[in-house]
């Protein structure tokens, strides 16, 4: 058997999980910077809209960047759809953990009043949309129960896993690159 340098290089690479962890932490740090900018400009508790879209854009760009790098640097330029999908989902979960920890620290220690500020912003939005004041009060009370720092942490991870899976289902069609059958 002849020794293929490309195959040897692939086998010397770090593990799937370590690469996904590294990529997830990088994407998470970028998202923390984005959320810090939102926090410092008082936009963190505003309605989703364009602000939420940017977070999805950062996540999908991070997943695509990391998957292409992993494919080209560790797998010899080839990755299956399934492995690309799995890699992207794992990156999303690790990113969710990093961002979730940041959000927990933000809501628990840095600005404990952030929950009440975000609920007040929601109340104003709903009242401006013409919703009845009593309905708004009931919704605000329900929000208070679910907007604890620990639940924010948990829901951030779940949200990143869910949306990361959806986004990666699409992006994996573009990042996959199968080995030629005859090589």
C-alpha positions in Angstrom: 0.0 0.0 0.0 1.3 3.4 -0.8 1.4 6.1 1.8 -0.9 9.0 0.9 0.3 12.2 2.6 -3.2 13.7 2.5 -4.7 10.7 4.4 -1.9 10.8 7.0 -2.5 14.4 7.6 -6.2 13.8 8.0 -5.6 11.1 10.6 -3.3 13.4 12.6 -6.0 16.0 13.0 -7.8 16.8 16.3 -11.0 15.0 17.1 -14.4 15.9 15.7 -15.6 17.0 19.2 -12.6 19.2 19.9 -12.9 21.0 16.6 -16.6 21.5 17.2 -15.9 22.8 20.7 -13.3 25.2 19.4 -15.6 26.5 16.6 -18.6 26.7 19.0 -16.6 28.8 21.5 -15.4 31.2 18.7 -19.0 31.6 17.4 -20.2 32.0 20.9 -17.7 34.8 21.7 -18.6 36.6 18.5 -22.3 36.4 19.6 -21.4 37.6 23.1 -19.7 40.7 21.5 -22.8 41.3 19.5 -25.0 40.9 22.6 -22.7 43.3 24.5 -23.2 45.9 21.8 -27.0 45.4 22.0 -26.8 45.7 25.8 -24.7 48.8 25.8 -27.1 50.5 23.3 -30.2 49.4 25.2 -31.4 47.2 22.3 -31.0 43.8 24.0 -34.7 43.8 25.1 -36.2 45.3 22.1 -38.5 43.4 19.7 -36.6 40.8 17.5 -36.8 42.2 13.9 -33.5 43.0 12.3 -31.7 42.6 15.6 -32.7 38.9 15.8 -31.9 38.3 12.1 -28.3 39.5 12.7 -27.9 36.9 15.5 -29.0 34.1 13.1 -26.7 35.5 10.4 -23.7 35.4 12.7 -24.6 31.8 13.8 -25.1 30.5 10.2 -21.9 32.2 9.0 -20.0 30.8 11.9 -21.3 27.3 11.2 -20.5 27.5 7.5 -17.0 28.9 8.2 -16.2 26.3 10.8 -17.6 23.4 8.7 -15.6 24.4 5.6 -12.4 24.8 7.6 -13.0 21.5 9.3 -13.7 19.8 5.9 -10.6 21.3 4.2 -8.1 21.2 7.1 -9.0 18.0 8.9 -10.9 15.8 6.4 -8.8 16.2 3.3 -11.4 18.4 1.6 -14.4 16.1 1.8 -17.3 15.8 4.2 -20.6 14.0 4.0 -24.0 15.7 4.4 -24.6 13.8 7.7 -21.2 14.7 9.2 -21.6 18.3 8.1 -25.1 18.4 9.7 -23.8 16.8 13.0 -20.8 19.1 13.1 -23.0 22.2 12.7 -25.5 21.1 15.3 -22.7 20.4 17.8 -21.2 23.9 17.1 -24.7 25.4 17.7 -25.0 23.6 21.1 -21.5 24.7 22.2 -22.3 28.3 21.0 -25.6 28.1 22.9 -23.8 27.1 26.1 -21.3 30.0 25.8 -24.0 32.6 25.0 -26.2 31.0 27.7 -23.5 31.4 30.3 -23.0 35.0 29.3 -26.8 35.7 29.5 -27.0 34.1 32.9 -24.1 36.3 34.2 -25.7 39.3 32.5 -29.2 38.8 34.0 -28.0 37.4 37.4 -25.0 39.6 38.3 -24.3 42.5 35.8 -27.8 43.8 35.4 -30.4 42.1 37.6 -33.0 44.7 36.5 -32.7 43.6 32.8 -35.6 41.2 33.2 -38.0 43.9 34.4 -36.7 46.3 31.7 -37.4 43.7 29.0 -40.9 42.9 30.3 -41.7 46.6 30.5 -40.6 47.0 26.8 -42.8 44.0 25.9 -45.8 45.6 27.8 -45.3 48.9 25.9 -45.1 47.1 22.6 -48.3 45.1 23.3 -50.2 48.2 24.5 -49.1 50.1 21.4 -50.4 47.3 19.3 -53.8 47.8 20.9 -53.9 44.9 23.3 -56.1 45.2 26.4 -54.3 46.4 29.5 -55.5 43.4 31.5 -54.2 40.9 28.9 -50.9 42.7 28.9 -50.7 42.5 32.7 -51.4 38.8 32.6 -48.8 38.2 29.9 -46.2 40.2 31.8 -46.8 38.1 35.0 -46.3 34.9 33.0 -43.1 36.3 31.4 -41.7 37.1 34.9 -42.0 33.4 35.9 -40.1 32.3 32.8 -37.5 35.0 32.6 -35.2 33.9 35.4 -31.5 33.8 34.7 -31.3 30.0 35.0 -34.2 29.5 32.6 -32.7 32.0 30.2 -29.5 29.9 30.2 -31.5 26.7 29.5 -33.7 28.2 26.9 -30.7 29.8 25.2 -29.1 26.4 24.8 -32.4 24.8 23.6 -32.9 27.7 21.1 -29.5 27.5 19.7 -29.8 23.7 19.3 -33.1 24.0 17.5 -32.2 26.9 15.2 -28.8 25.6 14.7 -30.3 22.3 13.5 -32.7 24.1 11.1 -29.9 26.4 9.7 -27.5 23.5 9.4 -30.0 21.3 7.6 -29.9 24.0 4.9 -26.2 24.9 5.0 -25.0 21.3 4.9 -26.3 21.0 1.4 -23.7 23.6 0.4 -20.8 22.6 2.7 -20.9 18.9 1.9 -18.4 17.6 -0.5 -18.4 13.9 -1.3 -15.3 12.0 -2.3 -15.2 11.0 -5.9 -16.2 7.4 -6.5 -13.2 6.7 -8.6 -10.0 8.2 -7.3 
